[in-house]
Amino acid sequence: MGGTSAREAVPLHVFATGPDGELAGGAIGHLQWHWLHLELLWVDARHRGSGLGSRLVARAEEEARTVHGAVGSQVETWDFQAPDFYRRLGYELVATIDDYPPGVANHLLTKRFGS
């Protein structure tokens, strides 16, 4: 399998700026074992609802796939954050840990990339 070494964690950062040149959002993760691990997705409040978050995730996935040879992506999110957002992007829920932290559910979602 080509691309990035499976064992080594390789950072992947994607950022976007707004029309004013200010930082509008970013996706931060790393690649390991031929998977993208999305660790952080942030969109400035002024740009929420514009589709920027979806575009950032798509750019991170594309780079992971084409540059690093990733076969899929995974993300963890709490129930009050963004599980529905990731489902809309094609991620599937594979595990939920209730009360992690207490009173909150932590969700693990994955997406396999097509060929």
C-alpha positions as a printed Julia matrix, in Angstrom:
115×3 Matrix{Float64}:
   0.0    0.0    0.0
   1.44   3.38  -0.99
   1.34   6.65   0.83
   2.45   7.52   4.31
   4.04   4.94   6.62
   1.37   3.14   8.63
   3.23   3.26  11.93
   4.31   6.88  12.01
   1.75   9.51  13.02
   1.85  12.27  10.39
   0.08  15.59  11.12
  -2.57  16.88   8.74
  -3.79  20.48   9.04
  -6.27  22.26   6.76
  -7.17  25.92   7.28
  -9.45  28.46   5.61
  -9.51  32.23   5.7
 -12.46  34.53   5.17
 -12.72  37.37   2.66
 -11.03  39.64   5.22
  -8.0   37.33   5.38
  -8.75  36.33   8.97
  -8.74  32.67  10.01
 -12.24  31.3    9.42
 -11.76  27.66  10.39
  -9.57  24.62  10.41
  -9.42  20.85  10.61
  -6.57  19.26  12.53
  -5.73  15.6   12.67
  -3.11  13.01  11.93
  -2.65   9.96   9.77
  -1.68   6.61  11.22
  -2.31   3.01  10.18
  -3.65   4.33   6.83
  -6.46   6.19   8.61
  -7.17   9.88   9.1
  -7.86  10.67  12.74
  -9.77  13.97  12.85
  -9.0   15.57  16.19
 -10.39  19.07  15.88
 -12.76  20.9   13.57
 -13.34  24.57  14.24
 -15.34  27.18  12.34
 -15.51  30.8   13.46
 -19.02  31.82  14.5
 -19.23  34.3   11.6
 -18.82  31.45   9.1
 -21.02  28.77  10.69
 -23.86  27.59   8.51
 -21.96  28.45   5.33
 -20.78  24.91   4.59
 -17.21  25.72   5.59
 -17.01  22.86   8.1
 -18.08  20.36   5.44
 -15.54  21.76   2.99
 -12.74  21.57   5.56
 -13.51  17.93   6.34
 -13.71  17.13   2.6
 -10.31  18.78   2.0
  -8.76  16.86   4.91
 -10.22  13.59   3.63
  -9.02  14.27   0.08
  -5.47  15.03   1.22
  -5.47  11.98   3.48
  -6.59   9.78   0.59
  -4.59  11.15  -2.31
  -1.37  12.23  -0.61
  -1.11   9.73   2.23
  -3.0    6.69   0.96
  -5.6    6.68   3.75
  -8.44   4.17   3.49
 -10.77   5.88   5.93
 -11.33   8.49   8.6
 -12.44   8.43  12.22
 -13.65  11.1   14.6
 -14.84  11.26  18.2
 -17.51  13.75  19.19
 -19.75  14.28  22.19
 -23.5   14.12  21.84
 -23.85  17.91  22.34
 -21.3   18.62  19.61
 -21.56  17.23  16.1
 -22.55  13.56  15.63
 -25.33  14.51  13.19
 -22.94  16.75  11.23
 -20.55  13.84  10.66
 -23.4   11.47   9.77
 -24.45  13.9    7.03
 -20.89  13.67   5.68
 -21.13   9.88   5.39
 -19.68   8.86   8.74
 -21.24   5.89  10.53
 -21.59   5.51  14.27
 -19.52   2.53  15.44
 -19.42   3.02  19.21
 -20.89   5.11  22.0
 -19.55   5.42  25.51
 -22.2    6.76  27.87
 -21.19   8.96  30.8
 -17.82   9.81  29.26
 -17.58  12.36  30.81
 -20.44  11.91  33.32
 -23.77  12.97  31.82
 -22.41  13.04  28.27
 -22.12  10.41  25.54
 -18.91  10.13  23.51
 -19.4    8.85  19.95
 -16.88   7.24  17.61
 -17.75   7.59  13.93
 -15.89   6.24  10.92
 -15.99   6.67   7.17
 -14.37   4.36   4.62
 -13.11   6.07   1.5
 -14.18   4.74  -1.88
 -11.6    3.71  -4.46
